[in-house]
């Protein structure tokens, strides 16, 4: 029991403070229009047909179009080279098209 108590004190603490997430870099997510939306709208399930994918992406982009943090979301996806899903109103294929050919 005492050992478990010691572990719970460490939750959320980092041994190296330089590895701690920078809150200001992520706070934009709190204002995202997609917050609380089922992630299945933004990410393709296994075996999704082209028609289903197109419908899902339209639904996701409909959420993104009025999002107050759309630009920050897209910048994040491009910076980390997010390989999946709709981010900032763009699909993975659309984001790949924005990258330079040499990248």
N, C-alpha and C positions, 0 to 999 in steps of 0.2 A: 504494500500500500504506500509506504513512504517513497519507494522508488518511482511509482507512478506520479506522485505529487511533484517530484523533482522534474520529471519530463514535462508535465503540463506548464511549468513555469518557463520552459524554454520555447514553447510554441510562440512563433512570431518574433523571436529574437534571433539575431544572426551573430555568429562567432566573429566574422570579419565585417565591420560596418561598411566597408567599401562595396560589398556584395549586396547590400540591402537595396530593394527596389526604390527608385526615386519616384515618390508619390506624384510629384508635379508632372511627370512624363506620362502618367496613366490616368490622372483625374478626368480627362476628357471622356473616358468611358462611362463615367457616372451620368453624363448628360446625353448619351447616345439614344437615338430614337428606337434602336433595336433592344435596348435594355428590357429584359423581361419577355422578349419574343423567343419562341422556340427556336433553338439553333438549327433545327432541321430545315428551316426556311433558307438559311444561308449556306449550308453545307450539304453536298450531294451524298445520298445514301448509296450503298453498293447496289449495282445493277440498275441504276436509274437510266431510263431511255432518254433519247435526245428531246423528245416532246415534253416529257416530265421535267427534264432539266431546264428547258426554256421557260416553262410555266413557273417553276420554282425561282429561277433567277429574276423573272419579272416581278414576282411577289416580293423578293428580297430588295430589289432596286426601288420598288414602290415605297418601302420603309425608308430606304436611304435618301431618297430624293428630297425629303423635307428635314433631314437630320441636321441639327445645328453643329455637329462635330464631324461632318462627312469628310472634310479636307484632312483633319487630323487623323482620322481612321485610315484614309487612303495613304497618307504619308507613312503611317506606321506599317501598313501592309507592304508597301514598296521597300521601306527600309529593312525590314526583316525578311523580305522575299517570301512572303506568305504564299505557300503553294496551293492552298485550298480555300474554297468559299468565296462569297461576295463580301468585299470590304470596301468601304467608301463608295459604294455604288458601282464597282467594277468586278467582273468575274476574274477568275485566275487567268483565263485566256486573254482578256482585255488588259490585265496588268502586265502580263508577259510581253504584250505588244508595245508597251511603253518603255521597256528596257532597251538599252543600246544592244545592237547585234553582237558586240564583243563580250557582253556581260554574261 
